[in-house]
Amino acid sequence: MPTTDAHVEIELKLTLDSRSDYDSVRSWLDQHCAPPLARRQTNLYLETNDGALAAHKAMARIRIDDDVVVATLKMRPSLVDGLMQSTELEFPLDLSSAARWRGQGGPSPSSIEMTDLPAPISAALTQLLASDVSWAAPALPGGAAPQRRLFVLGGLVNERRTYALPRSALSDAGVDRADGQGASPA
């Protein structure tokens, strides 16, 4: 569900060696968790023409699913023991932008003007990229702002399954605090 404030997202990333390992993990989740929220989604990943987002360890995305079209900016990721943590801004696009990204009235765009993103994401991008020469360009004659576009690098269509782990599963894994930190050594 999209939010209107920056939040910290923590994801568990697993590297599995085989389809059999995947099937085992999925079977365990199906046995120990409520039925997952499953939905088909399209993710379009955005970048500047010179790779500035990647250089700043940031990622911008447009996600399209049945219910909503959402713009996301993830910044400052860290990966420790398989848990990825990043600061995330996520906002739904307005209806006309959402229709364009869904391909209604023509093909989906191949780029987006930064100012066409939700204002908090545009502001965060401006601050993040302020030190980049190509983005910190002075105003154009007449005071107009220079164009600052993000380009679609590629996309991924997938089925996303979201499981809510029962508290007992977290305790079994050594996590027993509401903030998600590991249990204190005995």
C-alpha positions as CSV (number, residue, x, y, z in Angstrom):
1,M,0.0,0.0,0.0
2,P,1.5,3.4,-1.0
3,T,2.4,5.8,1.8
4,T,2.8,9.5,1.9
5,D,5.8,9.7,4.2
6,A,9.3,8.4,4.0
7,H,9.7,5.1,5.8
8,V,12.3,2.5,6.3
9,E,11.6,-0.7,4.4
10,I,13.2,-4.0,5.5
11,E,13.1,-6.9,3.1
12,L,14.5,-10.4,3.5
13,K,16.6,-11.3,0.5
14,L,17.3,-15.0,-0.1
15,T,19.7,-16.6,-2.5
16,L,18.4,-20.1,-3.2
17,D,20.5,-22.7,-5.0
18,S,17.8,-24.6,-6.7
19,R,14.1,-24.8,-7.6
20,S,13.8,-27.4,-4.9
21,D,15.0,-24.9,-2.3
22,Y,12.5,-22.4,-3.6
23,D,9.7,-25.0,-3.4
24,S,10.7,-25.8,0.2
25,V,10.7,-22.2,1.3
26,R,7.4,-21.6,-0.4
27,S,5.9,-24.7,1.2
28,W,7.0,-23.6,4.7
29,L,5.5,-20.1,4.1
30,D,2.2,-21.7,2.9
31,Q,2.1,-23.9,6.0
32,H,3.0,-21.3,8.6
33,C,1.5,-18.1,7.3
34,A,-1.9,-16.7,6.4
35,P,-2.6,-17.0,2.6
36,P,-0.3,-14.5,0.9
37,L,-1.4,-11.3,-0.9
38,A,-0.6,-12.1,-4.5
39,R,-0.8,-9.8,-7.4
40,R,0.7,-9.3,-10.8
41,Q,2.7,-6.1,-11.3
42,T,4.8,-4.4,-13.8
43,N,7.9,-2.5,-12.6
44,L,9.6,0.1,-14.8
45,Y,13.0,1.2,-13.5
46,L,14.1,4.8,-14.1
47,E,17.6,6.4,-14.3
48,T,19.2,9.6,-15.4
49,N,21.0,9.6,-18.8
50,D,24.4,9.4,-17.0
51,G,23.6,6.9,-14.2
52,A,23.5,9.4,-11.4
53,L,20.9,7.5,-9.3
54,A,23.0,4.4,-9.3
55,A,26.1,6.4,-8.4
56,H,24.1,7.7,-5.4
57,K,22.9,4.2,-4.4
58,A,19.3,5.2,-5.2
59,M,16.6,3.6,-7.3
60,A,13.5,5.1,-8.9
61,R,10.6,3.0,-10.2
62,I,7.1,3.2,-11.6
63,R,5.0,0.2,-10.4
64,I,1.8,-0.6,-12.2
65,D,-0.7,-3.1,-10.8
66,D,-4.4,-3.6,-10.9
67,D,-5.3,-1.1,-8.2
68,V,-2.8,1.8,-8.6
69,V,0.2,3.2,-10.4
70,V,2.9,4.2,-7.8
71,A,6.2,6.2,-8.1
72,T,8.9,5.0,-5.7
73,L,12.3,6.3,-4.7
74,K,14.6,4.1,-2.6
75,M,17.7,5.6,-1.1
76,R,20.8,4.5,0.9
77,P,20.2,0.7,0.9
78,S,22.2,-1.5,3.1
79,L,22.4,-5.3,3.1
80,V,23.3,-7.1,6.3
81,D,22.8,-10.9,6.8
82,G,20.2,-11.0,4.0
83,L,18.1,-8.1,5.3
84,M,18.0,-5.2,2.9
85,Q,17.1,-1.9,4.5
86,S,16.5,1.4,2.6
87,T,14.7,4.7,3.0
88,E,11.7,4.7,0.7
89,L,9.3,7.4,-0.6
90,E,6.2,6.0,-2.3
91,F,3.3,7.9,-3.8
92,P,0.4,7.1,-6.2
93,L,0.5,9.0,-9.5
94,D,-2.4,11.3,-10.4
95,L,-5.0,9.7,-12.7
96,S,-3.8,11.2,-15.9
97,S,-0.2,10.1,-15.3
98,A,-1.4,6.6,-14.2
99,A,-3.4,6.3,-17.5
100,R,-0.3,7.1,-19.6
101,W,1.9,4.6,-17.7
102,R,-0.8,1.9,-18.2
103,G,-0.5,2.6,-21.9
104,Q,-4.0,4.0,-22.2
105,G,-4.2,6.4,-25.2
106,G,-0.9,5.2,-26.6
107,P,2.3,3.5,-25.7
108,S,3.8,3.9,-22.2
109,P,6.3,6.7,-21.9
110,S,10.0,6.0,-22.3
111,S,10.9,8.9,-20.0
112,I,9.4,11.2,-17.4
113,E,10.2,14.8,-16.5
114,M,11.3,14.8,-12.9
115,T,8.7,17.5,-12.1
116,D,5.9,15.2,-13.3
117,L,6.7,12.8,-10.4
118,P,4.9,13.4,-7.0
119,A,6.3,16.5,-5.4
120,P,8.1,14.8,-2.4
121,I,9.9,12.4,-4.8
122,S,10.8,15.3,-7.1
123,A,12.2,17.3,-4.2
124,A,14.1,14.3,-2.8
125,L,15.7,13.7,-6.3
126,T,16.6,17.4,-6.6
127,Q,18.4,17.3,-3.2
128,L,20.0,13.9,-4.0
129,L,21.3,15.0,-7.3
130,A,22.2,18.7,-6.4
131,S,25.9,17.9,-6.5
132,D,25.8,16.4,-10.0
133,V,26.9,19.0,-12.7
134,S,24.3,17.7,-15.2
135,W,21.5,18.2,-12.7
136,A,22.7,21.3,-11.0
137,A,22.6,23.3,-14.2
138,P,21.6,27.0,-13.9
139,A,18.2,28.2,-15.0
140,L,17.6,28.7,-18.7
141,P,17.1,32.1,-20.3
142,G,14.0,33.7,-19.0
143,G,14.3,31.8,-15.7
144,A,12.9,28.5,-17.0
145,A,14.2,25.4,-15.2
146,P,16.3,23.0,-17.3
147,Q,14.6,19.7,-18.2
148,R,15.6,16.9,-15.9
149,R,14.3,13.6,-17.3
150,L,14.5,10.1,-15.9
151,F,14.5,7.4,-18.6
152,V,13.0,3.9,-18.5
153,L,15.9,1.5,-18.3
154,G,13.8,-1.6,-18.4
155,G,10.9,-3.4,-16.9
156,L,10.0,-6.5,-15.1
157,V,6.6,-8.2,-14.9
158,N,6.2,-10.6,-12.0
159,E,3.7,-12.0,-9.5
160,R,4.4,-10.6,-6.1
161,R,3.5,-12.7,-3.0
162,T,3.5,-10.9,0.3
163,Y,3.4,-13.1,3.4
164,A,2.8,-11.9,7.0
165,L,5.1,-14.1,9.2
166,P,3.6,-15.1,12.5
167,R,5.4,-13.7,15.6
168,S,6.4,-17.3,16.5
169,A,8.3,-17.6,13.3
170,L,10.3,-14.5,14.1
171,S,11.0,-15.8,17.7
172,D,12.2,-19.1,16.2
173,A,14.6,-17.1,14.0
174,G,16.1,-15.2,17.0
175,V,14.1,-12.0,16.5
176,D,12.0,-11.2,19.5
177,R,11.7,-7.4,19.7
178,A,9.0,-5.2,18.0
179,D,11.7,-3.2,16.3
180,G,12.9,-6.3,14.4
181,Q,16.3,-6.4,16.0
182,G,17.8,-9.7,17.0
183,A,17.4,-11.2,20.4
184,S,19.9,-10.2,23.0
185,P,22.6,-12.9,23.7
186,A,21.8,-14.9,26.8
